[in-house]
Protein backbone atom coordinates (compact mmCIF):
# COMPACT_ATOMS: atom_id res chain seq x y z
CA UNK A 1 0.00 0.00 0.00
CA UNK A 2 1.50 3.34 -1.07
CA UNK A 3 1.33 6.50 1.03
CA UNK A 4 -1.09 8.04 -1.50
CA UNK A 5 -3.43 5.02 -1.35
CA UNK A 6 -3.37 5.16 2.45
CA UNK A 7 -4.19 8.86 2.40
CA UNK A 8 -7.09 8.32 -0.02
CA UNK A 9 -8.53 5.60 2.22
CA UNK A 10 -8.52 8.01 5.13
CA UNK A 11 -9.79 10.91 3.04
CA UNK A 12 -12.75 8.82 1.92
CA UNK A 13 -14.08 9.00 5.48
CA UNK A 14 -13.54 12.20 5.57
CA UNK A 15 -10.02 31.27 7.77
CA UNK A 16 -12.45 34.08 7.52
CA UNK A 17 -15.52 32.91 5.58
CA UNK A 18 -15.47 34.15 1.99
CA UNK A 19 -18.21 34.05 -0.66
CA UNK A 20 -18.00 31.01 -2.93
CA UNK A 21 -17.03 31.40 -6.58
CA UNK A 22 -19.58 30.62 -9.29
CA UNK A 23 -17.71 27.46 -10.34
CA UNK A 24 -17.95 26.16 -6.76
CA UNK A 25 -21.77 26.03 -6.86
CA UNK A 26 -21.97 22.25 -6.37
CA UNK A 27 -18.75 21.78 -4.37
CA UNK A 28 -18.27 21.45 -0.63
CA UNK A 29 -14.52 20.83 -0.64
CA UNK A 30 -11.67 22.39 -2.57
CA UNK A 31 -7.91 22.54 -2.50
CA UNK A 32 -5.47 24.80 -4.28
CA UNK A 33 -2.11 26.52 -4.15
CA UNK A 34 -1.44 30.26 -4.18
CA UNK A 35 1.66 32.16 -3.09
CA UNK A 36 3.33 28.95 -1.93
CA UNK A 37 0.41 27.97 0.32
CA UNK A 38 -1.48 24.75 -0.47
CA UNK A 39 -4.77 24.73 1.42
CA UNK A 40 -7.79 22.49 1.85
CA UNK A 41 -11.17 24.12 2.53
CA UNK A 42 -14.67 22.90 3.30
CA UNK A 43 -17.84 24.71 2.31
CA UNK A 44 -21.02 25.77 4.06
CA UNK A 45 -24.17 26.72 2.18
CA UNK A 46 -27.46 28.11 3.48
CA UNK A 47 -30.75 27.07 1.83
CA UNK A 48 -34.03 28.98 2.00
CA UNK A 49 -37.40 29.06 0.30
CA UNK A 50 -37.67 31.52 -2.55
CA UNK A 51 -40.25 33.59 -0.61
CA UNK A 52 -38.05 33.71 2.51
CA UNK A 53 -40.55 31.86 4.72
CA UNK A 54 -40.04 28.76 6.82
CA UNK A 55 -36.92 27.17 8.25
CA UNK A 56 -33.51 27.82 6.74
CA UNK A 57 -31.22 24.78 6.50
CA UNK A 58 -27.44 25.09 6.42
CA UNK A 59 -25.22 22.32 5.10
CA UNK A 60 -22.04 22.65 7.15
CA UNK A 61 -19.39 20.43 5.59
CA UNK A 62 -16.47 19.39 7.76
CA UNK A 63 -13.34 17.24 7.57
CA UNK A 64 -12.41 15.12 10.58
CA UNK A 65 -8.81 16.37 10.74
CA UNK A 66 -7.93 20.07 10.64
CA UNK A 67 -6.46 23.04 12.46
CA UNK A 68 -7.96 24.01 15.83
CA UNK A 69 -8.77 27.50 14.49
CA UNK A 70 -10.79 25.87 11.70
CA UNK A 71 -13.03 24.06 14.19
CA UNK A 72 -13.42 27.22 16.28
CA UNK A 73 -14.80 29.05 13.25
CA UNK A 74 -17.11 26.16 12.36
CA UNK A 75 -18.50 26.16 15.91
CA UNK A 76 -19.00 29.92 15.74
CA UNK A 77 -21.19 29.39 12.69
CA UNK A 78 -23.12 26.51 14.27
CA UNK A 79 -23.89 28.62 17.32
CA UNK A 80 -26.06 30.87 15.14
CA UNK A 81 -28.50 27.99 14.50
CA UNK A 82 -31.40 26.89 16.70
CA UNK A 83 -30.83 23.19 15.99
CA UNK A 84 -27.73 21.26 14.90
CA UNK A 85 -28.01 17.72 13.54
CA UNK A 86 -24.57 16.15 13.84
CA UNK A 87 -22.85 13.08 12.48
CA UNK A 88 -22.04 10.23 14.84
CA UNK A 89 -22.55 6.50 14.29
CA UNK A 90 -23.64 5.34 17.75
CA UNK A 91 -25.30 2.26 19.23
CA UNK A 92 -29.04 1.86 18.85
CA UNK A 93 -30.66 3.64 21.78
CA UNK A 94 -28.48 6.75 21.52
CA UNK A 95 -30.83 8.70 19.26
CA UNK A 96 -33.76 9.26 21.62
CA UNK A 97 -36.94 7.36 22.41
CA UNK A 98 -40.57 7.67 21.34
CA UNK A 99 -42.82 6.43 18.59
CA UNK A 100 -46.34 6.69 17.26
CA UNK A 101 -47.55 3.65 19.24
CA UNK A 102 -46.80 2.05 22.62
CA UNK A 103 -44.91 -0.87 21.05
CA UNK A 104 -42.41 1.51 19.42
CA UNK A 105 -42.13 3.51 22.65
CA UNK A 106 -41.44 0.35 24.64
CA UNK A 107 -38.81 -0.94 22.22
CA UNK A 108 -37.03 2.39 21.96
CA UNK A 109 -36.97 2.61 25.76
CA UNK A 110 -35.39 -0.84 25.98
CA UNK A 111 -32.75 0.17 23.41
CA UNK A 112 -32.00 3.34 25.39
CA UNK A 113 -31.61 1.39 28.62
CA UNK A 114 -29.17 -1.05 27.00
CA UNK A 115 -27.16 1.91 25.67
CA UNK A 116 -27.05 3.38 29.18
CA UNK A 117 -25.99 0.03 30.64
CA UNK A 118 -23.04 -0.03 28.21
CA UNK A 119 -21.94 3.42 29.44
CA UNK A 120 -22.36 2.31 33.05
CA UNK A 121 -20.18 -0.73 32.26
CA UNK A 122 -17.51 1.51 30.71
CA UNK A 123 -17.53 3.68 33.82
CA UNK A 124 -17.23 0.62 36.09
CA UNK A 125 -14.33 -0.80 34.06
CA UNK A 126 -12.49 2.51 34.34
CA UNK A 127 -13.27 3.31 38.00
CA UNK A 128 -13.78 -0.13 39.53
CA UNK A 129 -17.15 0.96 40.89
CA UNK A 130 -20.59 1.97 39.67
CA UNK A 131 -21.41 5.66 39.22
CA UNK A 132 -23.14 7.08 42.28
CA UNK A 133 -25.51 9.02 40.04
CA UNK A 134 -26.29 9.73 36.41
CA UNK A 135 -24.61 13.11 36.90
CA UNK A 136 -21.35 11.37 37.81
CA UNK A 137 -21.72 9.02 34.84
CA UNK A 138 -22.35 11.96 32.54
CA UNK A 139 -19.31 13.88 33.77
CA UNK A 140 -17.10 10.84 33.18
CA UNK A 141 -18.49 10.16 29.70
CA UNK A 142 -18.21 13.79 28.62
CA UNK A 143 -14.59 13.97 29.81
CA UNK A 144 -13.80 11.28 27.25
CA UNK A 145 -16.08 12.16 24.35
CA UNK A 146 -18.46 15.13 24.34
CA UNK A 147 -20.41 13.59 21.45
CA UNK A 148 -21.99 11.22 23.99
CA UNK A 149 -23.42 14.00 26.17
CA UNK A 150 -26.64 14.58 24.24
CA UNK A 151 -27.21 10.85 23.51
CA UNK A 152 -26.99 10.15 27.25
CA UNK A 153 -29.52 12.90 27.99
CA UNK A 154 -31.88 11.55 25.32
CA UNK A 155 -31.56 7.98 26.59
CA UNK A 156 -32.49 9.03 30.14
CA UNK A 157 -36.04 9.85 28.95
CA UNK A 158 -38.31 6.88 28.21
CA UNK A 159 -40.63 6.53 25.25
CA UNK A 160 -43.49 8.16 27.15
CA UNK A 161 -41.48 11.28 27.99
CA UNK A 162 -40.65 10.45 31.61
CA UNK A 163 -37.20 10.30 33.19
CA UNK A 164 -35.67 6.91 33.92
CA UNK A 165 -34.65 6.23 37.51
CA UNK A 166 -31.18 5.03 38.49
CA UNK A 167 -29.75 3.81 41.79
CA UNK A 168 -26.53 1.83 42.42
CA UNK A 169 -26.38 -1.26 44.60
CA UNK A 170 -23.70 -3.66 45.80
CA UNK A 171 -21.47 -5.96 43.76
CA UNK A 172 -22.14 -4.04 40.55
CA UNK A 173 -25.89 -4.38 40.85
CA UNK A 174 -28.09 -1.38 40.16
CA UNK A 175 -31.60 -0.38 39.18
CA UNK A 176 -32.29 1.44 35.92
CA UNK A 177 -36.03 1.62 35.38
CA UNK A 178 -38.93 2.98 33.36
CA UNK A 179 -42.46 2.78 34.80
CA UNK A 180 -43.99 2.05 31.42
CA UNK A 181 -46.95 3.66 29.71
CA UNK A 182 -48.91 4.40 32.89
CA UNK A 183 -46.04 5.98 34.82
CA UNK A 184 -46.91 3.88 37.88
CA UNK A 185 -45.19 0.92 39.53
CA UNK A 186 -46.29 -2.51 38.37
CA UNK A 187 -48.65 -3.09 35.52
CA UNK A 188 -48.88 -5.38 32.51
CA UNK A 189 -48.30 -5.19 28.79
CA UNK A 190 -47.13 -1.68 27.88
CA UNK A 191 -47.70 -0.47 31.45
CA UNK A 192 -45.20 -3.05 32.70
CA UNK A 193 -42.08 -1.66 34.38
CA UNK A 194 -38.87 -2.05 32.40
CA UNK A 195 -35.89 -2.69 34.69
CA UNK A 196 -32.18 -3.47 34.29
CA UNK A 197 -30.47 -4.62 37.48
CA UNK A 198 -26.88 -5.63 36.75
CA UNK A 199 -23.97 -5.44 34.35
CA UNK A 200 -23.43 -8.33 31.95
CA UNK A 201 -21.15 -10.97 33.52
CA UNK A 202 -18.17 -10.16 31.29
CA UNK A 203 -18.49 -6.42 31.96
CA UNK A 204 -18.70 -7.04 35.72
CA UNK A 205 -15.56 -9.19 35.62
CA UNK A 206 -13.70 -6.45 33.75
CA UNK A 207 -14.89 -3.90 36.27
CA UNK A 208 -13.68 -5.99 39.20
CA UNK A 209 -10.29 -6.37 37.48
CA UNK A 210 -10.16 -2.72 36.43
CA UNK A 211 -9.72 -3.90 32.83
CA UNK A 212 -10.66 -1.17 30.37
CA UNK A 213 -9.51 -1.68 26.80
CA UNK A 214 -10.74 1.80 25.93
CA UNK A 215 -7.82 3.37 27.76
CA UNK A 216 -5.26 1.75 25.46
CA UNK A 217 -7.17 1.85 22.17
CA UNK A 218 -5.13 3.47 19.42
CA UNK A 219 -6.76 6.02 17.19
CA UNK A 220 -5.78 5.97 13.52
CA UNK A 221 -7.26 9.42 12.98
CA UNK A 222 -5.20 10.63 15.93
CA UNK A 223 -2.04 9.20 14.35
CA UNK A 224 -2.78 10.99 11.09
CA UNK A 225 -3.55 14.28 12.85
CA UNK A 226 -0.25 14.03 14.72
CA UNK A 227 1.65 13.35 11.50
CA UNK A 228 0.07 16.43 9.92
CA UNK A 229 0.50 18.68 12.95
CA UNK A 230 -3.28 19.27 13.05
CA UNK A 231 -6.17 18.49 15.42
CA UNK A 232 -9.01 15.98 15.54
CA UNK A 233 -12.58 17.16 15.12
CA UNK A 234 -13.85 15.14 18.10
CA UNK A 235 -11.15 16.58 20.39
CA UNK A 236 -11.51 20.16 19.16
CA UNK A 237 -15.28 20.59 19.40
CA UNK A 238 -17.48 20.54 22.48
CA UNK A 239 -20.65 18.67 21.47
CA UNK A 240 -22.21 19.05 24.92
CA UNK A 241 -24.90 21.50 23.81
CA UNK A 242 -28.63 21.17 24.39
CA UNK A 243 -29.54 22.04 20.80
CA UNK A 244 -27.05 19.62 19.19
CA UNK A 245 -28.75 16.30 18.35
CA UNK A 246 -27.18 13.15 16.84
CA UNK A 247 -28.71 12.18 13.49
CA UNK A 248 -27.19 9.10 11.94
CA UNK A 249 -27.61 5.39 11.29
CA UNK A 250 -27.22 3.18 14.39
CA UNK A 251 -24.06 1.09 14.29
CA UNK A 252 -26.01 -2.16 14.63
CA UNK A 253 -28.19 -1.28 11.66
CA UNK A 254 -25.23 -0.26 9.53
CA UNK A 255 -23.44 -3.55 10.18
CA UNK A 256 -26.66 -5.53 9.80
CA UNK A 257 -27.24 -4.08 6.33
CA UNK A 258 -23.75 -5.12 5.27
CA UNK A 259 -24.25 -8.62 6.69
CA UNK A 260 -27.62 -9.16 5.01
CA UNK A 261 -26.13 -8.26 1.63
CA UNK A 262 -23.08 -10.43 2.17
CA UNK A 263 -20.99 -7.43 1.19
CA UNK A 264 -17.66 -6.21 2.50
CA UNK A 265 -16.48 -2.65 2.88
CA UNK A 266 -12.68 -2.40 2.83
CA UNK A 267 -12.73 1.14 4.22
CA UNK A 268 -14.95 0.16 7.16
CA UNK A 269 -12.96 -2.98 7.86
CA UNK A 270 -9.59 -1.20 7.83
CA UNK A 271 -10.72 1.58 10.14
CA UNK A 272 -12.72 -0.61 12.53
CA UNK A 273 -9.90 -3.13 13.03
CA UNK A 274 -7.53 -1.99 15.75
CA UNK A 275 -4.78 -4.46 14.90
CA UNK A 276 -5.36 -5.14 11.22
CA UNK A 277 -2.66 -5.24 8.56
CA UNK A 278 -4.10 -2.19 6.81
CA UNK A 279 -3.82 -0.03 9.91
CA UNK A 280 -0.34 -1.33 10.59
CA UNK A 281 0.85 -0.31 7.13
CA UNK A 282 -0.78 3.11 7.40
CA UNK A 283 0.77 3.73 10.83
CA UNK A 284 4.19 2.72 9.52
CA UNK A 285 3.87 5.19 6.65
CA UNK A 286 2.73 7.93 9.02
CA UNK A 287 5.74 7.37 11.26
CA UNK A 288 8.04 7.90 8.25
CA UNK A 289 6.44 11.09 6.93
CA UNK A 290 5.43 12.64 10.27
CA UNK A 291 5.30 16.46 10.12
CA UNK A 292 6.64 16.45 6.55
CA UNK A 293 5.42 19.50 4.53
CA UNK A 294 5.46 17.39 1.39
CA UNK A 295 3.25 14.76 3.00
CA UNK A 296 0.82 17.39 4.25
CA UNK A 297 0.59 18.87 0.76
CA UNK A 298 -0.12 15.42 -0.66
CA UNK A 299 -2.89 14.87 1.90
CA UNK A 300 -4.46 18.23 1.08
CA UNK A 301 -4.42 17.52 -2.65
CA UNK A 302 -5.81 14.01 -2.11
CA UNK A 303 -8.65 15.35 0.06
CA UNK A 304 -9.51 17.94 -2.56
CA UNK A 305 -9.47 15.40 -5.40
CA UNK A 306 -11.50 12.84 -3.44
CA UNK A 307 -14.15 15.45 -2.72
CA UNK A 308 -14.53 16.81 -6.25
CA UNK A 309 -17.53 14.61 -6.98
CA UNK A 310 -18.82 14.22 -3.43
CA UNK A 311 -22.52 13.52 -3.42
CA UNK A 312 -22.67 12.44 -7.06
CA UNK A 313 -23.03 8.69 -7.39
CA UNK A 314 -19.84 6.93 -8.41
CA UNK A 315 -17.69 10.04 -7.95
CA UNK A 316 -17.28 10.19 -4.19
CA UNK A 317 -13.89 8.46 -4.13
CA UNK A 318 -15.48 5.47 -2.36
CA UNK A 319 -16.16 1.96 -3.56
CA UNK A 320 -19.73 0.98 -4.41
CA UNK A 321 -20.43 -0.63 -1.04
CA UNK A 322 -18.78 2.18 0.92
CA UNK A 323 -20.73 4.80 -1.03
CA UNK A 324 -24.03 3.06 -0.48
CA UNK A 325 -23.50 2.53 3.26
CA UNK A 326 -21.29 5.45 4.32
CA UNK A 327 -23.10 8.04 2.21
CA UNK A 328 -26.50 7.09 0.82
CA UNK A 329 -28.06 5.14 3.66
CA UNK A 330 -26.67 7.31 6.44
CA UNK A 331 -27.87 10.37 4.54
CA UNK A 332 -31.37 8.86 4.46
CA UNK A 333 -31.34 8.68 8.26
CA UNK A 334 -30.50 12.40 8.49
CA UNK A 335 -33.20 13.41 6.03
CA UNK A 336 -35.76 11.36 7.96
CA UNK A 337 -34.82 13.31 11.09
CA UNK A 338 -35.04 16.60 9.19
CA UNK A 339 -38.54 15.71 7.95
CA UNK A 340 -39.69 15.19 11.53
CA UNK A 341 -38.11 18.47 12.65
CA UNK A 342 -39.70 20.52 9.86
CA UNK A 343 -43.09 18.84 10.36
CA UNK A 344 -43.22 19.82 14.05
CA UNK A 345 -45.85 22.31 15.23
CA UNK A 346 -43.19 24.91 16.02
CA UNK A 347 -40.14 24.08 13.90
CA UNK A 348 -36.87 25.91 14.54
CA UNK A 349 -36.09 28.95 12.42
CA UNK A 350 -32.69 27.57 11.47
CA UNK A 351 -31.24 24.05 11.26
CA UNK A 352 -27.63 23.06 10.53
CA UNK A 353 -26.70 19.63 9.19
CA UNK A 354 -23.15 19.22 10.48
CA UNK A 355 -21.64 16.32 8.55
CA UNK A 356 -18.61 15.20 6.61
CA UNK A 357 -18.27 17.24 3.43
CA UNK A 358 -18.61 14.13 1.23
CA UNK A 359 -22.27 13.84 2.27
CA UNK A 360 -23.26 17.35 1.23
CA UNK A 361 -23.89 16.94 -2.48
CA UNK A 362 -26.60 14.36 -1.85
CA UNK A 363 -28.14 16.50 0.92
CA UNK A 364 -28.22 19.46 -1.44
CA UNK A 365 -30.21 17.57 -4.06
CA UNK A 366 -32.78 16.50 -1.46
CA UNK A 367 -33.16 20.00 -0.02
CA UNK A 368 -33.90 21.38 -3.46
CA UNK A 369 -36.16 18.61 -4.78
CA UNK A 370 -38.13 17.60 -1.69
CA UNK A 371 -38.15 20.74 0.45
CA UNK A 372 -38.03 23.39 -2.30
CA UNK A 373 -35.08 25.08 -0.61
CA UNK A 374 -32.67 27.02 -2.79
CA UNK A 375 -29.01 27.90 -2.11
CA UNK A 376 -28.39 31.37 -0.71
CA UNK A 377 -25.10 32.54 0.80
CA UNK A 378 -22.05 30.28 0.88
CA UNK A 379 -18.85 30.33 2.96
CA UNK A 380 -15.50 28.55 2.90
CA UNK A 381 -13.35 27.59 5.88
CA UNK A 382 -9.70 26.61 5.64
CA UNK A 383 -9.20 23.26 7.37
CA UNK A 384 -5.43 22.94 6.92
CA UNK A 385 -2.58 24.31 4.84
CA UNK A 386 1.01 23.46 3.89
CA UNK A 387 3.29 26.50 3.57
CA UNK A 388 6.38 26.00 1.39
CA UNK A 389 7.68 29.58 1.36
CA UNK A 390 10.16 31.12 3.79
CA UNK A 391 9.91 34.67 5.17
CA UNK A 392 12.21 36.12 2.53
CA UNK A 393 10.09 34.84 -0.33
CA UNK A 394 6.84 35.98 1.33
CA UNK A 395 8.26 39.47 1.85
CA UNK A 396 9.33 39.62 -1.81
CA UNK A 397 5.80 38.75 -2.93
CA UNK A 398 4.33 41.37 -0.59
CA UNK A 399 6.64 43.97 -2.12
CA UNK A 400 5.65 43.02 -5.66
CA UNK A 401 1.92 43.03 -4.89
CA UNK A 402 2.23 46.39 -3.10
CA UNK A 403 3.82 47.86 -6.22
CA UNK A 404 0.99 46.47 -8.37
CA UNK A 405 -1.62 47.90 -6.03
CA UNK A 406 0.05 51.33 -5.96
CA UNK A 407 0.20 51.39 -9.76
CA UNK A 408 -3.51 50.60 -10.06
CA UNK A 409 -4.45 53.28 -7.55
CA UNK A 410 -2.21 55.87 -9.24
CA UNK A 411 -3.67 55.13 -12.68
CA UNK A 412 -7.30 55.39 -11.59
CA UNK A 413 -7.82 56.60 -7.98
CA UNK A 414 -11.61 56.68 -8.29
CA UNK A 415 -12.06 53.34 -10.05
CA UNK A 416 -9.23 51.27 -8.60
CA UNK A 417 -11.59 49.05 -6.58
CA UNK A 418 -12.23 46.14 -6.55
CA UNK A 419 -8.87 45.23 -8.11
CA UNK A 420 -6.88 47.12 -5.48
CA UNK A 421 -9.00 45.62 -2.68
CA UNK A 422 -8.34 42.08 -3.91
CA UNK A 423 -4.60 42.72 -3.94
CA UNK A 424 -4.81 44.23 -0.44
CA UNK A 425 -6.49 41.08 0.84
CA UNK A 426 -3.71 38.94 -0.64
CA UNK A 427 -1.12 41.14 1.02
CA UNK A 428 -2.93 40.80 4.37
CA UNK A 429 -2.99 37.01 4.01
CA UNK A 430 0.73 36.96 3.29
CA UNK A 431 1.50 39.16 6.31
CA UNK A 432 -0.44 36.78 8.55
CA UNK A 433 2.02 34.04 7.59
CA UNK A 434 5.16 35.99 8.53
CA UNK A 435 5.05 35.50 12.34
CA UNK A 436 5.19 31.74 11.78
CA UNK A 437 8.31 32.17 9.65
CA UNK A 438 10.49 33.92 12.20
CA UNK A 439 14.09 32.84 11.71
CA UNK A 440 13.48 31.36 8.27
LINHU-V326517 format. One record per residue. N is the residue number from 1. SS is DSSP state (helix for helix, strand for strand, loop for the rest). PSI is psi in degrees with one decimal (* if undefined). BURIAL is I if it has 9 or more other ideal C-beta (glycine too) atoms within 8 Angstrom, else O. Layout:
BEGIN
n = {N;N}
ss = {SS;SS}
psi = {PSI;PSI}
burial = {BURIAL;BURIAL}
END
This chain:
BEGIN
n = {1;2;3;4;5;6;7;8;9;10;11;12;13;14;15;16;17;18;19;20;21;22;23;24;25;26;27;28;29;30;31;32;33;34;35;36;37;38;39;40;41;42;43;44;45;46;47;48;49;50;51;52;53;54;55;56;57;58;59;60;61;62;63;64;65;66;67;68;69;70;71;72;73;74;75;76;77;78;79;80;81;82;83;84;85;86;87;88;89;90;91;92;93;94;95;96;97;98;99;100;101;102;103;104;105;106;107;108;109;110;111;112;113;114;115;116;117;118;119;120;121;122;123;124;125;126;127;128;129;130;131;132;133;134;135;136;137;138;139;140;141;142;143;144;145;146;147;148;149;150;151;152;153;154;155;156;157;158;159;160;161;162;163;164;165;166;167;168;169;170;171;172;173;174;175;176;177;178;179;180;181;182;183;184;185;186;187;188;189;190;191;192;193;194;195;196;197;198;199;200;201;202;203;204;205;206;207;208;209;210;211;212;213;214;215;216;217;218;219;220;221;222;223;224;225;226;227;228;229;230;231;232;233;234;235;236;237;238;239;240;241;242;243;244;245;246;247;248;249;250;251;252;253;254;255;256;257;258;259;260;261;262;263;264;265;266;267;268;269;270;271;272;273;274;275;276;277;278;279;280;281;282;283;284;285;286;287;288;289;290;291;292;293;294;295;296;297;298;299;300;301;302;303;304;305;306;307;308;309;310;311;312;313;314;315;316;317;318;319;320;321;322;323;324;325;326;327;328;329;330;331;332;333;334;335;336;337;338;339;340;341;342;343;344;345;346;347;348;349;350;351;352;353;354;355;356;357;358;359;360;361;362;363;364;365;366;367;368;369;370;371;372;373;374;375;376;377;378;379;380;381;382;383;384;385;386;387;388;389;390;391;392;393;394;395;396;397;398;399;400;401;402;403;404;405;406;407;408;409;410;411;412;413;414;415;416;417;418;419;420;421;422;423;424;425;426;427;428;429;430;431;432;433;434;435;436;437;438;439;440}
ss = {loop;loop;helix;helix;helix;helix;helix;helix;helix;helix;helix;helix;loop;loop;loop;loop;loop;loop;loop;loop;loop;helix;helix;helix;loop;loop;loop;loop;strand;strand;strand;strand;strand;strand;loop;loop;strand;strand;strand;strand;strand;strand;strand;strand;strand;strand;strand;strand;loop;loop;loop;loop;loop;loop;loop;strand;strand;strand;strand;strand;strand;strand;loop;loop;strand;strand;loop;helix;helix;helix;helix;helix;helix;helix;helix;helix;helix;helix;loop;loop;loop;loop;strand;strand;strand;strand;loop;loop;loop;loop;loop;loop;loop;loop;loop;loop;loop;loop;loop;loop;loop;helix;helix;helix;helix;helix;helix;helix;helix;helix;helix;helix;helix;helix;helix;helix;helix;helix;helix;helix;helix;helix;helix;helix;helix;helix;helix;loop;loop;loop;loop;loop;loop;helix;helix;helix;helix;helix;helix;helix;helix;helix;helix;helix;loop;loop;loop;helix;helix;helix;helix;helix;helix;helix;helix;loop;strand;loop;loop;loop;loop;loop;strand;loop;strand;strand;strand;strand;loop;loop;loop;loop;strand;strand;strand;strand;strand;strand;loop;loop;loop;loop;loop;loop;loop;loop;loop;loop;helix;helix;helix;loop;loop;strand;strand;strand;strand;strand;loop;loop;helix;helix;helix;helix;helix;helix;helix;helix;helix;loop;loop;loop;helix;helix;helix;helix;loop;loop;loop;helix;helix;helix;helix;helix;helix;helix;helix;helix;loop;loop;strand;strand;helix;helix;helix;helix;loop;loop;loop;loop;loop;loop;loop;strand;strand;strand;loop;loop;loop;loop;helix;helix;helix;helix;helix;helix;helix;helix;helix;helix;helix;loop;loop;loop;loop;helix;helix;helix;helix;helix;helix;helix;loop;loop;loop;loop;helix;helix;helix;helix;helix;helix;helix;helix;helix;helix;helix;helix;helix;loop;loop;loop;helix;helix;helix;helix;helix;helix;helix;helix;helix;helix;helix;helix;helix;helix;loop;loop;loop;loop;loop;loop;loop;loop;loop;loop;loop;loop;loop;helix;helix;helix;helix;helix;helix;helix;helix;helix;helix;helix;helix;helix;helix;helix;helix;helix;helix;helix;helix;helix;helix;helix;helix;loop;loop;loop;loop;loop;loop;strand;strand;strand;strand;strand;strand;strand;helix;helix;helix;helix;helix;helix;helix;helix;helix;helix;helix;helix;helix;loop;loop;loop;loop;strand;strand;strand;strand;strand;strand;strand;strand;strand;strand;strand;strand;strand;strand;loop;loop;loop;helix;helix;helix;helix;helix;helix;helix;helix;helix;helix;helix;helix;helix;helix;helix;helix;helix;helix;helix;helix;helix;loop;loop;loop;loop;loop;loop;loop;helix;helix;helix;helix;helix;helix;helix;helix;helix;helix;helix;helix;helix;helix;helix;helix;helix;helix;helix;loop;loop;loop}
psi = {123.2;164.8;-38.7;-40.2;-41.9;-43.1;-42.1;-35.8;-40.2;-40.2;-29.8;-28.9;0.5;*;-64.2;133.3;138.4;146.5;143.6;150.7;161.2;-36.9;0.3;13.1;-36.4;10.5;150.3;0.0;151.7;152.3;153.6;168.4;130.9;134.9;41.8;4.8;116.0;120.0;153.7;130.0;149.3;150.2;155.0;135.6;137.2;136.7;135.4;160.9;153.1;-33.3;0.9;2.9;167.4;-170.0;134.9;142.8;126.0;130.2;109.3;95.5;145.7;154.9;145.6;-8.6;125.5;-179.8;149.1;-38.7;-31.7;-47.8;-34.5;-40.7;-37.4;-45.3;-39.9;-39.4;-45.4;-31.3;-13.1;-0.2;147.0;-31.5;136.2;122.2;114.7;157.6;128.6;109.8;113.6;166.4;153.5;137.2;-9.5;-1.6;14.4;161.6;177.9;-166.2;163.7;-25.9;164.8;-34.7;-44.2;-38.7;-40.2;-45.4;-40.9;-32.4;-42.3;-43.0;-42.5;-41.1;-38.2;-37.0;-43.6;-39.4;-37.8;-40.5;-35.6;-39.7;-40.1;-41.0;-47.6;-38.4;-35.0;-39.2;-15.5;15.3;162.0;153.0;139.6;-24.0;167.1;-32.0;-40.2;-40.4;-44.7;-44.2;-40.8;-46.5;-45.3;-32.3;-21.7;-39.8;105.2;-16.0;-20.3;-4.7;-56.2;-42.4;-39.1;-44.7;-42.8;-40.0;-23.1;3.3;124.6;178.2;-12.9;10.0;15.6;149.3;139.7;154.1;147.2;135.6;132.3;153.5;-152.9;157.5;45.1;27.5;153.4;174.2;119.7;116.3;147.1;142.1;9.2;-166.9;-27.7;-9.6;16.0;154.0;145.1;-160.7;169.9;168.2;-124.9;-14.8;-6.6;139.4;140.9;121.8;134.1;136.9;-11.1;161.2;153.5;152.6;-46.5;-40.9;-38.7;-38.9;-39.8;-39.9;-43.0;-33.9;-6.5;35.0;101.7;108.8;-23.5;-30.6;-30.7;2.0;130.3;147.2;112.0;-39.2;-39.8;-39.2;-41.9;-42.7;-41.1;-41.5;-29.5;-8.4;32.4;-168.0;163.2;141.3;-48.8;-21.4;-8.6;-12.3;134.4;108.5;-1.5;75.7;136.0;-29.5;11.9;122.1;132.2;136.9;100.4;-178.5;129.8;144.0;-43.4;-39.2;-39.2;-48.2;-35.7;-38.7;-38.5;-44.3;-43.6;-32.7;-14.2;29.8;157.7;141.7;111.6;-37.1;-48.0;-42.2;-42.6;-42.4;-19.7;-18.1;120.2;-24.9;18.5;162.0;-41.4;-46.2;-36.9;-42.3;-45.3;-43.5;-36.9;-45.4;-40.7;-36.7;-29.6;-41.6;11.0;128.9;16.2;125.1;-37.2;-39.7;-42.3;-40.9;-41.0;-41.3;-45.6;-45.1;-37.9;-41.1;-43.7;-43.8;-39.9;-28.6;-1.0;-40.1;21.9;131.4;-13.4;123.4;131.9;-0.4;23.8;-10.0;1.7;159.6;170.7;-43.3;-45.5;-43.2;-42.9;-41.0;-52.5;-35.5;-71.0;-53.4;-33.1;-36.5;-38.7;-37.7;-37.9;-44.3;-37.0;-41.1;-41.6;-39.8;-45.9;-40.0;-45.8;-22.9;-5.4;158.7;-41.9;79.3;154.6;156.5;-25.8;135.4;136.9;131.2;108.2;96.8;168.1;141.0;-27.8;-20.1;-17.1;-34.4;-41.1;-42.5;-43.1;-46.0;-41.8;-41.2;-38.3;-44.2;-45.4;-38.9;-0.1;39.3;135.2;147.7;137.0;-121.1;150.4;152.1;154.1;140.7;130.7;117.3;-41.1;161.3;150.3;119.1;118.2;-1.1;145.4;175.4;-39.5;-42.2;-37.0;-43.7;-36.1;-40.2;-38.3;-42.8;-43.7;-44.3;-36.5;-40.0;-41.0;-43.4;-46.5;-36.7;-39.4;-44.4;-41.8;-36.5;-32.4;78.4;-36.7;-30.1;21.6;-27.2;148.7;-3.5;-44.7;-34.5;-39.7;-41.7;-38.3;-38.3;-39.3;-39.7;-42.6;-40.7;-40.3;-40.8;-32.5;-25.6;-17.5;-42.8;-30.5;-11.6;14.5;128.6;-5.3;*}
burial = {O;O;I;O;O;I;I;I;I;I;I;I;I;I;O;O;O;O;O;I;O;O;O;I;O;O;I;I;I;I;I;O;O;O;I;I;I;I;I;I;I;I;I;I;I;I;I;I;I;O;O;O;O;O;I;I;I;I;I;I;I;I;I;I;I;I;I;O;O;I;I;I;I;I;I;O;I;I;O;O;I;O;I;I;I;I;I;O;I;I;I;I;I;I;I;I;I;O;I;O;O;I;O;I;I;I;I;I;I;I;I;I;I;I;I;I;I;I;I;I;I;I;I;I;I;I;O;O;O;I;I;O;O;I;O;I;I;I;O;I;I;I;O;O;O;I;I;I;I;I;I;I;I;I;I;I;I;I;I;I;O;I;O;I;O;I;O;O;I;O;O;I;O;I;I;I;I;I;I;I;I;O;O;O;O;O;I;O;O;I;I;I;I;I;O;I;O;O;I;O;O;O;I;I;I;I;I;O;O;I;O;I;O;I;O;O;O;O;O;I;I;I;I;I;I;I;I;I;O;O;I;I;I;I;O;I;I;O;I;O;I;O;O;I;I;I;I;I;I;I;I;O;I;I;O;O;I;I;O;O;O;O;O;O;I;I;I;I;I;I;I;O;I;O;O;I;O;I;I;I;I;I;I;O;I;I;O;O;I;I;O;O;O;O;I;I;I;I;I;I;I;I;I;I;I;I;I;I;I;I;I;O;O;O;O;I;I;I;O;O;I;I;I;I;I;I;I;I;I;I;I;O;I;I;I;O;I;I;O;O;I;I;O;O;O;O;I;I;O;I;I;I;I;I;I;I;I;I;I;I;I;I;I;I;I;I;I;I;O;O;I;O;I;I;I;I;O;I;I;I;I;I;I;I;I;I;I;O;I;O;I;O;I;I;I;O;I;I;O;O;I;I;O;I;I;O;O;I;I;O;O;O;O;O;O;I;O;O;O;I;O;O;I;I;O;I;I;O;I;I;O;O;I;I;O;O;I;O;O;O}
END
